[in-house]
Amino acid sequence: MKDVSGVNGVALGVFVFFFLAVTVMGFLAARWRKAENEHSLDEWGLGGRSFGTWVTWFLLGGDLYTAYTFVAVPAAIYAAGAAGFFAVPYTILVYPLIFTFLPRLWSVSHKHGYVTTSDFVRGRFGSKGLSLAVAVTGILATMPYIALQLVGIQAVLDVMGVGGGETTHWFVKDLPLLIAFGVLAAYTYSSGLRAPALIAFVKDTLIYIVIAVAIIYIPIKLGGFDEIFAKAGEAFAQTNPATGKPRGALAPGEAGQWTYATLALGSALALFMYPHSITATLSSRSRNVIRRNTTILPLYSLMLGLLALLGFMAIAAGIKVKNGQLAIPQLFETMFPDWFAGVAFAAIGIGALVPAAIMSIAAANLFTRNIYKDFIKKDATPAQETKVSKLVSLLVKVGALVFVLTMDKTVAINFQLLGGIWILQTFPALVGGLFTRWFHRWALLAGWAVGMVYGTAAAYGVASPTQKHFGGSAAEIPGIGEIGYIGLTAFVLNVLVTVVLTFVLKAVKAPEGVDETSPEDYTADAGDPGVKDLPTVGAGAH
């Protein structure tokens, strides 16, 4: 029940309780599996490369299923209908894909002590330029993704009535978000990757509880799924005054099929190019941990399908919001008792903190290893690397905060989609490099540049009813005439340029750089001869 100031005191009290609990866990995580030498990126940035199957599962789940998932995916369905379900098939497509290449990446990274994807690219192709391109792309793509997590926290705070209305001074309005950001920054700085790994247990448990309750309790209150879909169908059939067309559709029409399919495929290819996905992967202690995780992570896809249905439930419940990102938090507050609404809000809030922490660590590792050490201080010690990484993790969060406080929050999902367009352009260098060295390093760099320029320019040219530029991530595919995902079109151009230029550069015998890896490195496991020993700390934990 909201008081006269518009604040839901009970929900806020429950939210603050869980927030304080995970904050304490975040600081205590520094003592969890305490390392002999904390001053190395292996320890601070990869948790000592010692996580077993279940810790890795929670960490990767916490990494990939975020506040964006909780807020923006159902919001897309609330706004436009089943086209927002693209997130479900892409998470199904991604697991067989990563089963083929992640164990290879883990093995070669373990053998050579690589902390980032750029470390691998530099070692494989002997090219600091290509490594720099991959690192800069990773940092660029991660910033809006962190911002998206902050949008999730902000949506929850808005619905609970914290921060005042639109007329409130910006500092007072954004103060709760600034406090949440400060706490996140502090425990990430002190505990590194161990903090989100520990908190992920709480986050995922809360999310599963909330989804299980929501998918049973809300339909009962709304008269069943027949009633929900009927009301959603009626709502989508109404004309949108801004476009003069129906608001959306329960199922995408023929015109939307190319967009849906290319967005799902492109997103699947991009998901494990993100630095934070790789950071969580490399923190595991054996290649079998990775293989097992690719078989059990689809459990989250089941959860995502159920979560997406909340968008239809919000329509059936008569939720009216100008900002679609508020639809699901508003649904929870309307349908649930106050105390359980607080639990749901805590799940979203913590669902933002875990990935934001991992993302900031991943971006900081990229800067430290592939910009600072490669170009600024080549003789940096492990302790210096760790110090720089800690500081950069703070700067990355500040950048994301500026991003979210200065940009239009109603297009939060496009923040991440733009990052997806960029990060997909690193696929040929990373995944291609894991299987072959046929591609020429300069050709890969040229292909990356073409993909980045085309993708950014095409996205800039997309307008929506609310903005002139960056209004979406779909545009006409050159030569086909259908509307499709810009990132996938840019990726195809990238591959074409890379292949053609590789033939040309090999024909003129352009220098190819030195490959510091060998074929057996890609199948090496912990304990194999010549493979770096793992820390013994916590080795028995699963």
TAQUIJO-V198903 format. One record per residue. N is the residue number from 1. RES is the residue in one letter. SS is DSSP state (@ for helix, = for strand, . for the rest). D_CENTER is the distance of its C-alpha to the mean C-alpha in whole Angstrom. Layout:
<<N;RES;SS;D_CENTER> <N;RES;SS;D_CENTER>>
This chain:
<<1;M;.;34> <2;K;=;33> <3;D;.;36> <4;V;.;38> <5;S;.;35> <6;G;.;32> <7;V;.;31> <8;N;=;30> <9;G;@;31> <10;V;@;31> <11;A;@;27> <12;L;@;27> <13;G;@;29> <14;V;@;26> <15;F;@;23> <16;V;@;25> <17;F;@;26> <18;F;@;23> <19;F;@;21> <20;L;@;24> <21;A;@;24> <22;V;@;20> <23;T;@;21> <24;V;@;24> <25;M;@;22> <26;G;@;20> <27;F;@;23> <28;L;@;25> <29;A;@;22> <30;A;@;24> <31;R;@;27> <32;W;.;25> <33;R;.;26> <34;K;.;27> <35;A;.;28> <36;E;.;31> <37;N;.;30> <38;E;.;27> <39;H;.;27> <40;S;.;25> <41;L;@;21> <42;D;@;22> <43;E;@;22> <44;W;@;20> <45;G;.;17> <46;L;.;17> <47;G;@;19> <48;G;@;22> <49;R;@;21> <50;S;.;22> <51;F;=;20> <52;G;.;22> <53;T;@;20> <54;W;@;20> <55;V;@;18> <56;T;@;16> <57;W;@;15> <58;F;@;14> <59;L;@;12> <60;L;@;10> <61;G;@;10> <62;G;@;9> <63;D;@;6> <64;L;@;5> <65;Y;.;7> <66;T;.;7> <67;A;@;9> <68;Y;@;8> <69;T;@;9> <70;F;@;12> <71;V;@;13> <72;A;@;12> <73;V;@;13> <74;P;@;16> <75;A;@;17> <76;A;@;17> <77;I;@;19> <78;Y;@;21> <79;A;@;22> <80;A;@;22> <81;G;=;23> <82;A;@;22> <83;A;@;20> <84;G;@;17> <85;F;@;17> <86;F;@;15> <87;A;@;12> <88;V;@;15> <89;P;@;16> <90;Y;@;13> <91;T;@;12> <92;I;@;16> <93;L;@;16> <94;V;@;14> <95;Y;@;15> <96;P;@;19> <97;L;@;17> <98;I;@;16> <99;F;@;19> <100;T;@;21> <101;F;@;19> <102;L;@;17> <103;P;@;20> <104;R;@;22> <105;L;@;19> <106;W;@;20> <107;S;@;23> <108;V;@;24> <109;S;@;22> <110;H;@;23> <111;K;@;27> <112;H;@;26> <113;G;.;24> <114;Y;.;21> <115;V;.;18> <116;T;.;16> <117;T;@;16> <118;S;@;18> <119;D;@;21> <120;F;@;21> <121;V;@;21> <122;R;@;24> <123;G;@;26> <124;R;@;26> <125;F;@;27> <126;G;.;29> <127;S;.;27> <128;K;@;26> <129;G;@;25> <130;L;@;23> <131;S;@;21> <132;L;@;21> <133;A;@;20> <134;V;@;17> <135;A;@;16> <136;V;@;17> <137;T;@;14> <138;G;@;11> <139;I;@;12> <140;L;@;13> <141;A;@;9> <142;T;@;8> <143;M;@;10> <144;P;@;9> <145;Y;@;6> <146;I;@;8> <147;A;@;11> <148;L;@;9> <149;Q;@;9> <150;L;@;12> <151;V;@;13> <152;G;@;13> <153;I;@;15> <154;Q;@;17> <155;A;@;18> <156;V;@;19> <157;L;@;21> <158;D;@;23> <159;V;@;24> <160;M;.;25> <161;G;.;27> <162;V;.;26> <163;G;.;27> <164;G;.;29> <165;G;.;29> <166;E;.;29> <167;T;.;32> <168;T;.;31> <169;H;.;31> <170;W;@;27> <171;F;@;28> <172;V;@;29> <173;K;@;26> <174;D;@;23> <175;L;@;25> <176;P;@;23> <177;L;@;20> <178;L;@;21> <179;I;@;22> <180;A;@;19> <181;F;@;17> <182;G;@;20> <183;V;@;20> <184;L;@;17> <185;A;@;18> <186;A;@;21> <187;Y;@;20> <188;T;@;17> <189;Y;@;20> <190;S;@;22> <191;S;@;21> <192;G;.;18> <193;L;@;16> <194;R;@;18> <195;A;@;17> <196;P;@;14> <197;A;@;15> <198;L;@;18> <199;I;@;17> <200;A;@;14> <201;F;@;18> <202;V;@;19> <203;K;@;15> <204;D;@;15> <205;T;@;19> <206;L;@;19> <207;I;@;17> <208;Y;@;19> <209;I;@;22> <210;V;@;21> <211;I;@;20> <212;A;@;23> <213;V;@;25> <214;A;@;24> <215;I;@;24> <216;I;@;28> <217;Y;@;29> <218;I;@;28> <219;P;@;30> <220;I;@;33> <221;K;@;33> <222;L;@;32> <223;G;.;35> <224;G;.;33> <225;F;@;30> <226;D;@;33> <227;E;@;34> <228;I;@;30> <229;F;@;30> <230;A;@;33> <231;K;@;32> <232;A;@;29> <233;G;@;31> <234;E;@;33> <235;A;@;31> <236;F;@;29> <237;A;@;33> <238;Q;.;33> <239;T;=;34> <240;N;.;31> <241;P;.;33> <242;A;.;31> <243;T;.;31> <244;G;.;34> <245;K;.;32> <246;P;=;31> <247;R;.;28> <248;G;.;26> <249;A;=;27> <250;L;.;27> <251;A;.;26> <252;P;.;25> <253;G;.;29> <254;E;@;30> <255;A;@;28> <256;G;@;25> <257;Q;@;25> <258;W;@;24> <259;T;@;21> <260;Y;@;20> <261;A;@;20> <262;T;@;19> <263;L;@;16> <264;A;@;15> <265;L;@;16> <266;G;@;14> <267;S;@;11> <268;A;@;12> <269;L;@;13> <270;A;@;10> <271;L;@;7> <272;F;.;9> <273;M;.;10> <274;Y;.;7> <275;P;@;9> <276;H;@;7> <277;S;@;8> <278;I;@;11> <279;T;@;12> <280;A;@;12> <281;T;@;14> <282;L;@;16> <283;S;.;17> <284;S;=;19> <285;R;.;22> <286;S;.;23> <287;R;@;22> <288;N;@;24> <289;V;@;21> <290;I;@;18> <291;R;@;21> <292;R;@;21> <293;N;@;17> <294;T;@;17> <295;T;@;20> <296;I;@;19> <297;L;.;15> <298;P;@;16> <299;L;@;17> <300;Y;@;14> <301;S;@;15> <302;L;@;18> <303;M;@;17> <304;L;@;14> <305;G;@;17> <306;L;@;19> <307;L;@;17> <308;A;@;17> <309;L;.;21> <310;L;@;21> <311;G;@;21> <312;F;@;24> <313;M;@;25> <314;A;@;24> <315;I;@;27> <316;A;@;29> <317;A;.;29> <318;G;.;30> <319;I;.;27> <320;K;.;28> <321;V;.;25> <322;K;.;25> <323;N;.;22> <324;G;@;20> <325;Q;@;17> <326;L;@;20> <327;A;@;21> <328;I;@;19> <329;P;@;20> <330;Q;@;24> <331;L;@;24> <332;F;@;24> <333;E;@;26> <334;T;@;29> <335;M;@;29> <336;F;.;28> <337;P;.;31> <338;D;@;30> <339;W;@;29> <340;F;@;27> <341;A;@;25> <342;G;@;24> <343;V;@;23> <344;A;@;20> <345;F;@;20> <346;A;@;19> <347;A;@;17> <348;I;@;14> <349;G;@;15> <350;I;@;14> <351;G;@;11> <352;A;@;10> <353;L;@;12> <354;V;@;11> <355;P;@;7> <356;A;@;8> <357;A;@;11> <358;I;@;9> <359;M;@;8> <360;S;@;11> <361;I;@;13> <362;A;@;11> <363;A;@;12> <364;A;@;15> <365;N;@;16> <366;L;@;16> <367;F;@;18> <368;T;@;21> <369;R;@;21> <370;N;@;21> <371;I;@;22> <372;Y;@;24> <373;K;@;26> <374;D;@;26> <375;F;@;28> <376;I;@;29> <377;K;.;30> <378;K;.;30> <379;D;.;32> <380;A;.;30> <381;T;.;30> <382;P;@;27> <383;A;@;28> <384;Q;@;28> <385;E;@;24> <386;T;@;23> <387;K;@;25> <388;V;@;23> <389;S;@;20> <390;K;@;20> <391;L;@;21> <392;V;@;19> <393;S;@;16> <394;L;@;18> <395;L;@;18> <396;V;@;15> <397;K;@;14> <398;V;@;18> <399;G;@;16> <400;A;@;13> <401;L;@;16> <402;V;@;18> <403;F;@;16> <404;V;@;16> <405;L;@;19> <406;T;@;21> <407;M;.;19> <408;D;.;19> <409;K;@;17> <410;T;@;18> <411;V;@;16> <412;A;@;13> <413;I;@;11> <414;N;@;13> <415;F;@;11> <416;Q;@;8> <417;L;@;10> <418;L;@;12> <419;G;@;9> <420;G;@;9> <421;I;@;13> <422;W;@;13> <423;I;@;11> <424;L;@;13> <425;Q;@;16> <426;T;@;16> <427;F;@;16> <428;P;@;20> <429;A;@;20> <430;L;@;18> <431;V;@;19> <432;G;@;22> <433;G;@;23> <434;L;@;22> <435;F;@;25> <436;T;.;27> <437;R;.;29> <438;W;.;30> <439;F;.;28> <440;H;.;30> <441;R;@;28> <442;W;@;29> <443;A;@;28> <444;L;@;25> <445;L;@;24> <446;A;@;26> <447;G;@;24> <448;W;@;21> <449;A;@;23> <450;V;@;24> <451;G;@;21> <452;M;@;19> <453;V;@;22> <454;Y;@;23> <455;G;@;19> <456;T;@;19> <457;A;@;23> <458;A;@;22> <459;A;@;19> <460;Y;@;22> <461;G;.;24> <462;V;.;23> <463;A;.;24> <464;S;=;24> <465;P;.;26> <466;T;.;25> <467;Q;=;24> <468;K;.;26> <469;H;.;23> <470;F;.;19> <471;G;.;20> <472;G;.;18> <473;S;.;17> <474;A;=;20> <475;A;=;23> <476;E;=;26> <477;I;.;26> <478;P;.;29> <479;G;.;31> <480;I;.;30> <481;G;.;30> <482;E;.;28> <483;I;=;25> <484;G;=;22> <485;Y;=;18> <486;I;@;19> <487;G;@;16> <488;L;@;18> <489;T;@;21> <490;A;@;20> <491;F;@;19> <492;V;@;23> <493;L;@;24> <494;N;@;23> <495;V;@;24> <496;L;@;27> <497;V;@;28> <498;T;@;27> <499;V;@;29> <500;V;@;32> <501;L;@;32> <502;T;@;32> <503;F;@;35> <504;V;@;37> <505;L;@;36> <506;K;@;37> <507;A;@;40> <508;V;.;41> <509;K;.;40> <510;A;.;37> <511;P;.;36> <512;E;.;33> <513;G;.;32> <514;V;.;33> <515;D;.;31> <516;E;.;30> <517;T;.;29> <518;S;.;31> <519;P;@;31> <520;E;@;31> <521;D;@;28> <522;Y;@;26> <523;T;@;27> <524;A;.;28> <525;D;.;27> <526;A;.;28> <527;G;.;32> <528;D;.;33> <529;P;.;35> <530;G;.;34> <531;V;.;30> <532;K;.;29> <533;D;.;30> <534;L;.;27> <535;P;.;28> <536;T;.;30> <537;V;.;29> <538;G;.;27> <539;A;.;28> <540;G;.;29> <541;A;.;26> <542;H;.;24>>
